C-alpha cells in the first residue's frame, strides 16, 4: 500500500512541479508533458489495483471449490 501511495504522490508531484517542461521549455509540448505522466501513472496504478482485486476474487472463489484443500495440500 505504501508503494502505491508513493507512486501516486510522485505522479502528482511531477505534475505540480511541471517537470520536465519547466527544465526544457518547448521540448515536451506534445509528448511526455507532466500532465501525461500524471495520467499514465494513475492509469498504471489503477490497473495494478484492479489486478490485485481480481486475484483476491479468484482466490475467494477457488477456496469454495470442493477440491481446494486437496490442491493446496499438493503444492
DACORCOR-V314475 format. One record per residue. N is the residue number from 1. D_FIRST is the distance of its C-alpha to the first C-alpha in Angstrom with 2 decimals. Layout:
BEGIN
N|D_FIRST / N|D_FIRST
END
This chain:
BEGIN
1|0.00 / 2|3.81 / 3|5.41 / 4|5.25 / 5|6.32 / 6|8.67 / 7|10.01 / 8|10.72 / 9|12.37 / 10|14.25 / 11|15.62 / 12|16.77 / 13|18.25 / 14|20.16 / 15|21.50 / 16|22.51 / 17|24.20 / 18|25.89 / 19|25.24 / 20|27.12 / 21|29.94 / 22|30.57 / 23|31.42 / 24|33.40 / 25|34.99 / 26|36.18 / 27|34.58 / 28|31.39 / 29|32.97 / 30|32.42 / 31|29.69 / 32|26.50 / 33|26.84 / 34|23.90 / 35|23.60 / 36|23.42 / 37|20.71 / 38|18.66 / 39|19.23 / 40|18.69 / 41|15.20 / 42|14.47 / 43|16.19 / 44|14.48 / 45|10.98 / 46|12.67 / 47|14.25 / 48|11.27 / 49|9.83 / 50|13.50 / 51|14.00 / 52|11.29 / 53|12.92 / 54|16.25 / 55|15.79 / 56|15.12 / 57|18.24 / 58|20.29 / 59|19.54 / 60|20.59 / 61|23.69 / 62|24.58 / 63|24.55 / 64|27.23 / 65|29.44 / 66|32.47 / 67|32.19 / 68|28.53 / 69|29.55 / 70|32.08 / 71|29.67 / 72|27.07 / 73|29.96 / 74|31.15 / 75|28.02
END
